[in-house]
Amino acid sequence: MSMWFWVLGACALAYALKLVGYLVPDRVLDDPRVGRMAGTVTVGLLAALVVMNAFGSGQELVLDARLGALLVAGTALMLRAPFLLVVVLGAVAAAVLRLLGAP
């Protein structure tokens, strides 16, 4: 089987899953447990994405300037800084750490 078979199969599966989402009755979606679960899953996926991008490089675990940028951005978030400022502070922290010789 060629790679195109698997790509088209994945596309069809993703489309079918999205279509099934439209068929879910409103009473199921109005359940508060569904809302809590959706919020929890979203936070978990975002946290996993941040960890993989901050500490991963291919198949290796890497501690470099991205860790410092993440710590600065996290601190700014805890201090309730606006999101744009959080992004800028993280970028500046990474640039300064790389300027100082961090890998």
KOLVO-546917 format. One record per residue: residue number from 0; chain; x, y, z of N, C-alpha, C, O, CB in turn. Coordinates in Angstrom, 1 decimal. Each point is the difference from the previous one (the first is absolute). Glycine has a CB too. Layout:
N
SITE;NUM;A;X;Y;Z;X;Y;Z;X;Y;Z;X;Y;Z;X;Y;Z
...
end
This chain:
103
SITE;0;A;0.8;-1.2;0.0;-0.8;1.2;0.0;0.9;1.2;0.0;1.0;0.1;0.7;-2.9;-1.3;0.5
SITE;1;A;1.4;2.2;-2.0;0.9;1.2;-0.1;-0.3;1.0;1.2;-1.0;-0.2;0.7;1.0;-0.1;-3.2
SITE;2;A;0.8;1.3;2.6;-0.2;1.0;1.0;-1.3;0.8;-0.2;-0.6;0.4;0.9;3.1;-0.3;-0.7
SITE;3;A;-2.8;0.1;-1.5;-1.2;0.7;-0.3;-1.3;-0.7;0.5;-0.9;0.7;0.5;2.0;0.2;-2.5
SITE;4;A;-1.1;-2.2;2.1;-1.1;-0.7;0.6;-0.2;0.4;1.4;-1.1;0.3;0.5;1.5;-2.2;-2.1
SITE;5;A;0.7;1.9;2.4;-0.1;0.4;1.4;-0.3;1.4;0.2;-0.7;0.4;0.9;2.4;-2.2;-0.4
SITE;6;A;-1.2;2.7;-1.4;-0.3;1.4;0.2;-1.5;0.3;-0.3;-0.7;0.7;0.8;3.0;-0.1;-1.5
SITE;7;A;-2.8;-1.2;-0.4;-1.4;0.2;-0.3;-0.9;-0.7;1.0;-1.1;0.5;0.4;1.7;-0.4;-2.8
SITE;8;A;-0.2;-1.2;3.0;-0.7;-0.7;1.1;-0.1;0.9;1.2;-1.1;0.0;0.6;1.8;-2.2;-1.5
SITE;9;A;0.4;2.8;1.3;0.0;0.9;1.1;-0.9;1.2;-0.2;-0.7;0.4;0.9;3.1;-1.2;-0.4
SITE;10;A;-2.4;1.3;-1.7;-0.9;1.1;-0.4;-1.4;-0.4;0.2;-0.8;0.8;0.5;2.5;0.2;-2.1
SITE;11;A;-2.1;-2.1;1.1;-1.4;-0.5;0.1;-0.4;-0.2;1.4;-1.1;0.3;0.4;1.4;-1.4;-2.6
SITE;12;A;0.6;0.5;3.0;-0.2;-0.2;1.4;-0.2;1.3;0.8;-1.0;0.1;0.8;2.3;-2.2;-0.9
SITE;13;A;-0.5;3.1;-0.2;-0.1;1.3;0.6;-1.4;0.6;-0.4;-0.6;0.6;0.9;3.1;-0.3;-0.8
SITE;14;A;-2.8;-0.4;-1.3;-1.3;0.6;-0.5;-1.2;-0.7;0.7;-0.9;0.7;0.4;2.0;-0.1;-2.6
SITE;15;A;-1.0;-1.9;2.2;-1.1;-0.8;0.7;-0.1;0.4;1.5;-1.2;0.1;0.5;1.5;-2.0;-2.2
SITE;16;A;0.8;2.0;2.3;-0.1;0.4;1.4;-0.6;1.4;0.2;-0.8;0.2;1.0;2.9;-1.6;-0.5
SITE;17;A;-1.7;2.3;-1.3;-0.6;1.4;0.0;-1.5;-0.1;-0.3;-0.8;0.7;0.7;3.0;0.3;-1.4
SITE;18;A;-2.6;-1.8;-0.2;-1.4;-0.2;-0.3;-0.8;-0.6;1.1;-1.1;0.5;0.3;1.7;-0.7;-2.7
SITE;19;A;-0.1;-0.7;3.1;-0.6;-0.6;1.2;-0.2;1.0;1.1;-1.0;0.0;0.7;2.0;-2.2;-1.3
SITE;20;A;-0.1;3.2;0.7;-0.1;1.0;1.0;-1.2;0.9;-0.2;-0.6;0.4;0.9;3.0;-0.4;-0.8
SITE;21;A;-2.9;0.2;-1.4;-1.2;0.7;-0.3;-1.2;-0.8;0.4;-1.1;0.6;0.1;2.3;0.6;-1.9
SITE;22;A;-1.1;-2.5;1.9;-1.2;-0.8;0.2;-0.2;-0.2;1.5;-1.0;-0.7;0.4;1.4;-0.4;-2.6
SITE;23;A;0.4;1.5;3.1;-0.1;-0.1;1.4;-1.2;0.8;0.5;-0.1;1.2;-0.3;2.6;-1.7;0.6
SITE;24;A;-3.4;-0.1;0.4;-1.2;0.8;0.5;0.4;1.1;0.9;1.0;-0.1;0.8;-2.4;-1.9;-1.0
SITE;25;A;0.6;3.1;0.3;0.3;1.1;0.8;0.0;-0.3;1.5;0.7;0.5;0.8;-1.7;0.9;-2.5
SITE;26;A;0.1;-2.4;2.1;-0.1;-0.3;1.4;1.4;-0.6;0.5;0.3;0.1;1.2;-2.8;-0.5;-1.4
SITE;27;A;3.2;-0.3;-0.7;1.3;-0.5;0.4;1.0;1.1;0.2;0.8;0.0;0.9;-1.3;-2.1;-2.1
SITE;28;A;0.5;3.1;0.3;0.9;1.1;0.0;-0.3;0.9;1.2;0.9;0.7;0.5;-0.6;-0.9;-3.0
SITE;29;A;-1.6;0.3;2.9;-0.3;0.9;1.1;0.4;-0.6;1.4;-0.1;0.7;1.0;-1.8;0.1;-2.4
SITE;30;A;2.3;-2.0;1.5;0.4;-0.6;1.2;1.3;0.7;0.5;0.9;0.1;-0.7;-1.9;-2.4;0.1
SITE;31;A;1.0;2.7;1.9;1.2;0.7;0.5;1.2;-0.8;0.0;1.1;0.5;0.0;-2.6;0.8;1.4
SITE;32;A;1.4;-2.6;-1.3;1.2;-0.9;0.0;0.7;0.1;-1.3;1.2;-0.1;-0.1;-2.3;-1.5;1.7
SITE;33;A;0.3;1.7;-2.7;0.6;0.1;-1.3;0.9;1.3;-0.1;1.0;0.0;-0.6;-3.0;-1.3;-0.4
SITE;34;A;1.4;2.4;1.5;0.8;1.3;0.0;1.2;-0.1;0.8;1.1;0.5;-0.5;-3.2;0.7;0.2
SITE;35;A;2.1;-1.8;1.5;1.2;-0.1;0.8;1.0;-0.9;-0.7;1.2;0.3;0.0;-2.6;0.0;2.1
SITE;36;A;0.9;-1.4;-2.7;1.0;-0.9;-0.6;0.6;0.7;-1.2;1.2;-0.2;-0.2;-2.6;-1.8;0.9
SITE;37;A;0.7;2.7;-1.5;0.5;0.7;-1.2;1.1;1.0;0.5;1.0;0.2;-0.7;-3.2;-0.5;-0.6
SITE;38;A;1.9;1.0;2.4;1.0;1.0;0.5;1.2;-0.7;0.5;1.1;0.5;-0.2;-3.0;1.0;0.8
SITE;39;A;1.8;-2.6;0.1;1.1;-0.7;0.5;0.9;-0.6;-1.1;1.2;0.1;0.0;-2.5;-0.6;2.0
SITE;40;A;0.7;-0.1;-3.0;0.7;-0.5;-1.1;0.8;1.1;-0.8;1.1;-0.2;-0.4;-2.8;-1.7;0.2
SITE;41;A;1.0;3.0;0.0;0.7;1.1;-0.7;1.2;0.5;0.8;1.1;0.2;-0.6;-3.3;0.5;-0.3
SITE;42;A;2.1;-0.6;2.2;1.2;0.4;0.8;1.1;-1.0;-0.1;1.2;0.3;-0.1;-2.7;1.0;1.7
SITE;43;A;1.1;-2.6;-1.5;1.0;-1.1;0.0;0.8;0.0;-1.4;1.2;-0.1;0.0;-2.6;-1.2;1.6
SITE;44;A;0.6;1.5;-2.7;0.6;0.0;-1.3;1.0;1.2;-0.2;1.0;-0.2;-0.5;-3.0;-1.1;-0.4
SITE;45;A;1.5;2.4;1.4;0.9;1.2;-0.1;1.2;-0.1;0.8;1.1;0.4;-0.4;-3.1;1.0;0.0
SITE;46;A;1.9;-2.0;1.6;1.2;-0.2;0.9;0.9;-1.0;-0.7;1.3;0.3;0.0;-2.6;0.2;2.1
SITE;47;A;0.8;-1.5;-2.7;0.9;-1.0;-0.7;0.7;0.7;-1.1;1.2;-0.3;-0.3;-2.7;-1.6;1.0
SITE;48;A;0.8;2.7;-1.5;0.6;0.7;-1.1;1.1;0.9;0.4;1.1;0.1;-0.6;-3.3;-0.2;-0.6
SITE;49;A;2.0;0.9;2.3;1.0;0.9;0.5;1.2;-0.8;0.5;1.1;0.4;-0.3;-2.9;1.2;1.0
SITE;50;A;1.6;-2.7;0.0;1.2;-0.8;0.5;0.8;-0.6;-1.2;1.2;0.1;0.1;-2.5;-0.6;2.0
SITE;51;A;0.6;0.0;-3.1;0.7;-0.6;-1.1;0.8;1.1;-0.8;1.1;-0.3;-0.4;-2.9;-1.5;0.3
SITE;52;A;1.2;3.0;0.0;0.7;1.0;-0.7;1.1;0.7;0.8;1.0;0.5;-0.6;-3.0;-0.1;-0.7
SITE;53;A;1.9;-0.4;2.6;1.0;0.6;0.9;1.1;-0.9;0.3;1.2;0.5;0.1;-3.0;0.9;0.9
SITE;54;A;1.6;-2.7;-0.9;1.1;-0.8;0.4;0.4;-1.1;-1.0;1.0;-0.7;0.2;-1.8;1.1;2.1
SITE;55;A;0.1;-0.5;-3.4;0.3;-1.0;-1.0;0.7;0.5;-1.2;-0.3;1.1;-0.5;-1.6;-2.4;1.4
SITE;56;A;2.8;0.5;-1.4;0.7;0.2;-1.3;0.2;-1.3;-0.7;0.9;-0.7;0.3;0.2;2.8;0.6
SITE;57;A;-2.0;-2.5;-1.8;0.1;-1.3;-0.6;-0.4;-1.0;1.1;-1.1;0.0;0.5;2.8;0.8;-2.2
SITE;58;A;-0.8;-1.7;1.9;-0.2;-1.1;1.0;0.7;0.3;1.3;0.1;-0.9;0.8;-0.3;-0.7;-2.7
SITE;59;A;0.7;2.8;2.1;0.9;0.3;1.2;-0.8;1.0;0.9;-0.8;0.8;-0.5;2.9;-1.2;-0.9
SITE;60;A;-1.7;0.3;2.6;-0.4;1.0;1.0;1.1;1.1;0.1;1.1;-0.3;0.3;-2.5;-1.4;1.0
SITE;61;A;1.0;2.9;-1.6;1.0;1.1;-0.1;-0.4;1.1;1.0;-1.2;0.5;0.0;1.7;-1.0;-2.4
SITE;62;A;0.4;1.0;3.2;-0.2;1.1;0.9;0.9;1.2;-0.5;1.2;0.0;0.1;-1.7;-1.5;1.9
SITE;63;A;-0.2;2.5;-2.6;0.7;1.1;-0.6;-0.7;1.3;0.3;-0.8;0.1;1.0;1.6;-1.6;-2.8
SITE;64;A;-0.7;2.5;1.0;-0.5;1.3;0.3;-1.6;0.0;0.0;-0.6;0.9;0.5;2.6;0.1;-1.6
SITE;65;A;-2.6;-2.0;0.4;-1.4;-0.1;0.0;-0.6;-0.2;1.4;-1.1;0.4;0.4;1.2;-1.3;-2.7
SITE;66;A;0.7;0.2;3.2;-0.4;-0.2;1.4;-0.1;1.3;0.7;-1.0;0.3;0.7;2.0;-2.6;-0.7
SITE;67;A;0.0;3.1;-0.2;0.0;1.4;0.7;-1.1;0.8;-0.5;-0.7;0.7;0.7;3.1;-0.8;-0.5
SITE;68;A;-2.7;0.0;-1.5;-1.1;0.8;-0.6;-1.3;-0.5;0.6;-0.9;0.8;0.2;2.2;-0.4;-2.3
SITE;69;A;-1.5;-1.7;2.2;-1.2;-0.5;0.6;-0.2;0.4;1.4;-1.1;0.3;0.5;1.3;-2.2;-2.0
SITE;70;A;0.9;1.9;2.3;-0.1;0.5;1.4;-0.4;1.5;0.1;-0.8;0.3;0.8;2.5;-2.1;-0.2
SITE;71;A;-1.1;2.6;-1.4;-0.3;1.4;0.0;-1.5;0.2;-0.5;-0.7;0.8;0.6;3.1;-0.2;-1.1
SITE;72;A;-2.8;-1.3;-0.5;-1.4;0.2;-0.5;-1.0;-0.5;1.1;-1.0;0.6;0.2;1.8;-0.9;-2.6
SITE;73;A;-0.4;-0.8;3.0;-0.9;-0.6;1.1;-0.1;1.0;1.1;-1.1;0.2;0.6;1.7;-2.5;-1.2
SITE;74;A;0.5;2.9;1.0;-0.1;1.0;1.1;-0.8;1.2;-0.4;-0.8;0.5;0.8;3.1;-1.2;-0.1
SITE;75;A;-2.2;1.1;-1.9;-0.8;1.2;-0.5;-1.5;-0.4;0.0;-0.8;0.8;0.3;2.8;0.0;-1.7
SITE;76;A;-2.3;-2.0;1.0;-1.4;-0.5;0.1;-0.5;0.0;1.4;-1.2;0.4;0.2;1.6;-1.7;-2.3
SITE;77;A;0.4;0.8;3.0;-0.4;0.0;1.4;-0.3;1.4;0.6;-0.8;0.2;0.8;2.1;-2.3;-0.5
SITE;78;A;-0.5;3.1;-0.8;-0.2;1.4;0.4;-1.1;0.7;-0.8;-0.2;1.2;0.1;2.6;-1.2;0.5
SITE;79;A;-3.1;-0.8;-1.4;-1.2;0.5;-0.8;0.4;1.0;-1.0;-0.8;1.0;-0.2;-0.6;-1.5;2.1
SITE;80;A;2.5;0.4;-2.6;0.4;0.9;-1.0;-0.8;-0.3;-1.3;-0.5;-1.1;-0.1;2.9;1.3;1.0
SITE;81;A;-2.6;0.8;-1.7;-0.8;-0.2;-1.3;0.8;-1.0;-0.8;1.2;-0.1;0.0;-2.2;2.4;0.1
SITE;82;A;0.2;-3.1;-0.9;0.6;-1.1;-0.8;1.1;0.5;-0.9;1.1;-0.7;-0.1;-3.2;-0.5;0.2
SITE;83;A;1.9;2.3;-0.8;1.1;0.5;-0.9;1.2;0.3;0.7;1.1;-0.3;-0.5;-2.8;1.3;-0.9
SITE;84;A;1.6;-0.5;2.6;1.2;0.3;0.9;0.7;-1.3;0.4;1.2;-0.1;0.0;-2.2;2.2;0.8
SITE;85;A;0.2;-3.1;-0.5;0.6;-1.3;0.3;0.8;-0.6;-1.1;1.1;-0.5;0.2;-3.1;0.1;1.3
SITE;86;A;1.5;0.5;-2.7;0.7;-0.5;-1.2;1.3;0.8;-0.2;1.0;-0.6;-0.3;-3.2;-0.1;-0.8
SITE;87;A;2.1;2.0;1.2;1.2;0.8;-0.2;1.0;-0.2;1.0;1.2;-0.2;-0.3;-2.6;1.9;-0.7
SITE;88;A;1.0;-1.8;2.3;1.0;-0.3;1.1;0.7;-1.4;-0.2;1.2;-0.1;0.2;-2.6;1.5;1.3
SITE;89;A;0.6;-2.4;-2.0;0.6;-1.3;-0.2;1.0;0.1;-1.2;1.1;-0.6;0.1;-3.2;-0.5;0.7
SITE;90;A;1.8;1.8;-1.8;0.9;0.1;-1.2;1.2;0.7;0.4;1.1;-0.4;-0.3;-3.0;0.4;-1.2
SITE;91;A;1.8;1.1;2.3;1.2;0.8;0.4;0.8;-0.9;1.0;1.3;0.1;-0.1;-2.6;2.1;-0.1
SITE;92;A;0.7;-2.9;1.1;0.8;-0.9;0.9;0.8;-1.0;-0.8;1.2;-0.2;0.3;-3.0;0.5;1.5
SITE;93;A;1.2;-0.9;-2.8;0.7;-1.0;-0.8;1.1;0.7;-0.8;1.1;-0.6;-0.1;-3.1;-0.8;-0.1
SITE;94;A;1.8;2.5;-0.3;1.1;0.7;-0.8;1.1;0.4;1.0;1.2;-0.1;-0.4;-2.9;1.0;-1.2
SITE;95;A;1.4;-0.4;2.8;1.1;0.4;0.9;0.8;-1.2;0.4;1.2;0.0;0.1;-2.6;1.9;0.7
SITE;96;A;0.7;-3.0;-0.5;0.7;-1.2;0.4;0.9;-0.6;-1.1;1.1;-0.4;0.3;-3.0;-0.1;1.3
SITE;97;A;1.4;0.6;-2.8;0.8;-0.5;-1.1;1.2;1.0;-0.2;1.1;-0.4;-0.4;-3.1;-0.7;-0.7
SITE;98;A;1.8;2.4;1.3;1.1;1.0;-0.1;1.0;-0.3;1.0;1.2;0.2;-0.2;-2.8;1.5;-0.7
SITE;99;A;1.2;-2.2;2.1;0.9;-0.3;1.1;0.7;-1.3;-0.2;0.9;-0.4;0.9;-2.3;1.8;0.6
SITE;100;A;1.0;-2.2;-2.5;0.7;-1.2;-0.3;-0.8;-1.3;0.4;0.6;-1.1;-0.1;1.5;2.3;0.4
SITE;101;A;-3.3;-1.1;0.1;-0.8;-1.2;0.2;-0.3;-0.7;-1.3;-0.1;0.7;-1.0;-1.0;0.4;3.0
SITE;102;A;1.2;-2.4;-2.0;-0.3;-0.7;-1.2;-1.4;0.1;-0.6;-0.3;-0.5;-1.0;2.0;-1.1;1.8
end
